[in-house]
Amino acid sequence: MRIVRLVLEGLRGRKRDTAVLGGVLLLSFLFLTLSSILLASFSESAQQQRQALHGNWQMMYYAAGENAREQFSPMAECGEIRLVGSTKEQKWVGSMDEAAFSLGSFRLEEGRLPQTEDEIVLVRGRTKQEPMLGETVEMVYLYDYMRGGGNQWRTDLRELVLASLRESDAEDTERAFEWKDAFYADVQAFYDEENNALSFNDGGTMVFPPEYDLDRMLAEREDDLLYVWAMSFMGSDYYTMPLAISRVTAYPGGLYSYGGFLINVKNMSTQITLNGWGYSEKYRGKCIEQSQTGQTVLYKTYTVVGYIAPYADHWDARGYSMPDAFVSPAAADAQLAALRRAEQDYYEGAPRFAPTSILLMRDEAQLAEELGARVLPVFSRLQEPYFRMEGFHAGYEEVQEGFLIGRDPASGKEKTLQLFCSGADYYLQDELGDWRRLSGDPRVPSRWEEFDDILQPMQPSMLTLSDLEGGGYALRINQYSYPPANGAESSVQLLCSGILIGVAAVSSFQVFWVQLRRRRMRLTTLMSIGASDGQVLRMLCLEVFLLLTASCVLGFGLGYALAWWITDRVISVFTVRWYYLIRGVACCFAAVMISAFIPMLLVLRAPLTGREQIGRSILRLRPPKKLRRQSYMRLLLRQMRANRGRTALQFLLACLLALSGLLTVFLCHNAFKTYRRTVTDAGMPDYELVAPYGMSKRYHNTLLETAAPLREGASLVSVWEAPNVWLNVDAYLETSPILRALQQTPQAAGMFRALGEEETGFSVRVIGLEEDSPLWERLFAAVPEGAADRASLLSGESCILLVPHYVPEGSGVRARQADEESLRLLREDEKAGYLLDLSYERIFAAAGQEDRAIRAGDSVKLTAFSQNISGEMLWEKCVERKLAVEAVISVLDEPLWPLFRDRASHVVISGDALVQTLYPSANTRMTGDQARGHRLMAKIFYPDCYGLTRFVVMNDQQADPIAQDTAASDLAEEYGLDFLNYRMQKEREKTTAQRRGMLFLLLGIEMSLVISTLLFSAAGMAIEQDRYRYGTLQALGVSAGQFFGGELWRSLGISAAACLAANLIFAFLQLLVAAWGGGFWQTLMENLHQYPWLVHASICAAFIVIFSLIQTLPVLQINRQQPIQNIRS
Amino acid sequence: MENILQTIDLWKTYNPGTPQAMDALRGVNLCFVKGRYYAIIGKSGCGKSTLLHLLGALDTPTGGKILCAGEDVFARSRRELARFRRRQIGFVFQAYNLLQEHTAWENILMPLHLDGRDADEGYLQRVVQLLEIDGLKNKYPSQMSGGEQQRVAIARALAAKPAIVLADEPTGNLDPNTSRQTLRLLKETVADLGQTLILVTHDMDVAEQAQEQIRIHQGEITEIIHREG
């Protein structure tokens, strides 16, 4: 205890020294705690935001079967969204449990969740009309079935109708199934019992007097209703209505028909629709056998009890349809029960509707990838075996040939057999060459037994996490909420802590060193009167330990409180990652103890005589050969040389201060890199509305008028596109480095194709602009004056070609590894542009070269392919066009959306007339419903035959974003357009960038404050140390002005040198990062793109001023003292 | 005879206005004549060093004046005071106060260089020879003994040919032989150059060698003894 008391008394006696060292340590612990908590809090806040927007779930299993939940619930918290059904407007309805509501981060905007069977909550913006709470909506559910052919249908239908007719005692029962000529107009009659009326689907309702019975009504319409019976049907508890059978109808082959006849047996709860191939009597037999689909229709009226905020756009649910409305679980159960009854009654032997769910899973204790690894094996086991059909092509007459791929029953290996298809007849050829007739599509499981001796279905292979990332599977990881850890955040944490600890260690060393030097006489006196080395060491260690402990506790407390205060005002999330914090504090503690130990050891080596040891720096000084007049500046320089350690430390701290400022600017700038790249440099709009066809001008103008509410607060640009167009590149393959390089990429198969004999085509985008499109001006700005014939361009006779510049490597194009984030959202063919060093941006032009294979004045040939399905045949048609090239542009100063979104090469821009020339169908109009149906049909049967019409919308600054969202969404709904909302993404990117920038700024300020404090303390100590010397110089007649001027010039010199050194280090770090990142110039240009050099210069200037102030302010204090006061000190 | 320095009712109080206030000098009135050798003597803490510091403008009085050639020294600006110290005063400190990072010769030339004047080589050579420090020119203070350092300090004080040389116990840190030698050299040099020497000591033997002895006790002049020779 004596030693403790001695130490405490010593600390009290040296108040100033104690305060200085304690202050430095306090600041270090304070900033260490503050930075750790702020980093963790910002990270947590960002994570919470992601989860609030994209859902809490880590894994999603889409279309999970009935028992799937049981399989997964032991591994994770599971929430289930049951898919109740799809409506005729192609909207999905589901029901969800409490766990799903929480895991999905659903937000109830209005009202409440449904509780009874008759209640529904809608997703805002997903239905055409949004009724008020308390109003009713009717949902018409369509359940489609696919089944095999055979005579079952006829029997079913016949029995159905006969049975029902028998019950109703209707006459002319036997006439029900005699149909002779199937080409009738589609007039369906529906009997409305309540109003005693017949409603017809071709429009109109006939209300009959109450005394008319149904037979009489039907007789009145006998001319156009062939066979109509009214039946009553008691089929479900939902509702019952009398049944009407309309006559046989048929649709001639066309875009929206499915060729054949249609029999509607319908009441208000069940509609059975049978489709078959049949056009006339001769096909009659076939038409029943080839029946492929069935449909059940359920009607249900709900009361709207609430609205949920839109969510599906923000989920990582690529390609999957999410519910647009939710009912209660009880309603879902009742719906399924009704469906089962309908199936039981009508579909004997038919497959049953298989209810599916969306399973949401999360395990808080694990990372998303860890949960994925655990869930994958179970998922793989649940997958159905399958066959693949490939290579189908038209054969002789109506025949199609292809291959069926499965598994050899003997060896278990993959096996391919030839498959033959004629209408609904399938034939499989075995190894011996014999053909085996199948009862229908071999992919239908019920038929597998027919050929399982020669071919069996393939078992789904065990998937890996990387398979899931590619998409295409029903199981996926929520990468939006839980992006793959890239180590960046922990690196930042480590970097900040490391720097703070380093600075704390260095500053403690410096302060302690100076203090011990001053106390050396006293310490040697102590040792000369008998204190052992160990005792002195223990005493000094205890001093440091007590100071460290007090500073640590105080610093931690103040840092904690400050972090609380800041987070409360900025992000409202307060998180402490105790492991990192304690680790940092412990490391700082240890580092300071170690750094303080070194001066202690040096003091112990001091001679006990107390004689001042000759400084090595002074011994190294050589007497000048020629004695020059000593100005005060020269005295200062000599003093600096004599105190090299101190001068070096001062310079080092100055460099650190300057560097911390410069790195803060850079890191803040870099925080916006992703935002710049994806938003501002790409010219990302707020919305894109895409029609899945080329819109006729007249209809386009009608749409623009309808879009008036949207356009009030935004600019709207229309772009026509023809996606499936091929540029003949035979003449350019040898001379174009870009084309040659693209041929070598993995995506080449999708980018090049044979156009005919010895002709090679390269897939290009064709963009058509209308005459007054604002994009023309931006394009012409990149073209020399008068070089382009505008009239020719507008008429679609010529084109402007966009060919990016490339970075050469050898004789080709340099390729570099693109970041995963960029690649994740791209199509396969789009990835090529990212993997190769291609760009339209001017900043990269200096390091790149132009591909001059195609030049202005050349003539290029475009070939467009369109498809048509007629009966069972797929026809391909091609249109060729020759175009003159008015100009080739490789650099665009302003971003041109959508051209900047990917680095597509060889984009053809012309008037919209060109698109209509290439795709004759690209000049049409469709209603919203037609467009929605067309989208599906075109995707399956007529891809790339109609082109696209894209509306690019950029909101004005003052526009209300929510109102604009609603206006755009409504427009998309009305016209059946695809609606891509980038506004949320832009906001998200911006917020992320701002947060990150703010964090770096905060850390930079912390660092600067700490280092400035250290510098000030060091300067003050240096002055204190030399005060005796200052007093002597004052006595020798050095004036205050000389003192101040000399110190000012010295500090300006040091700061300028430190600033230069910091800039050199900064430049070196940039070069290092660029070299490390791959693609040296590209990375360097990207990192320094739009770098705020003015701010950088201001920081340098501010540093010089601050440093000079720090160095000269203590001198002012000295100057105020009298010479003898300074000498006596 | 010409008064080179004169103090009028000179007061110096440390920590004025506090309970620890202490009057180091109380109304000191003195005249110093050019070319004479003065010794200020008194016990430790009597105020003799304080008086010397005030005479050398190393400190400022709490009250009273110091006139140099009829002008109030402390009425000047700080810059003029610094010039006064450079040109009129040569101060020898008890602890030598040499600049460690400069050689002996650089230390000696320091006042001239700070004043922007070239050295009078002949004069300085004479001073150096008188003080017997010729061989120490290129040595650093840490390479010299105490006596050598003190002699270098004396040479520095004389380098600018000041009118007044003030020495604060110049032999306080030296052994008796070295003290005698140093003092003799100081006296001879100053006499040779016709400068006024004001020396503070507590050693009676040293004081008796002076032409004027000024005794001071508790901040007040108690006796002034004149000696001819």
Interface residues (C-beta under 8 A of the other chain):
Chain A: E612 I614 G615 I618 L621 P623 P624 L627 R629 Q630 S631 Y632 L635 R638 Q639 R641 A642 Y1028 R1029 G1031 T1032 L1033 Q1034 A1035 L1036 G1037 V1038 S1039 A1040 G1041 Q1042 Q1122 P1123 I1124 Q1125 I1127
Chain B: H53 G56 A57 L58 D59 T60 R78 R79 A82 R83 F84 R85 R86 R87 F91 F93 N97 L99 Q100 E101 H102 T103 W105 E106 L109 M110 P111 H113 L114 D115 G116 D118 N138 Y140 S142 Q143 R156
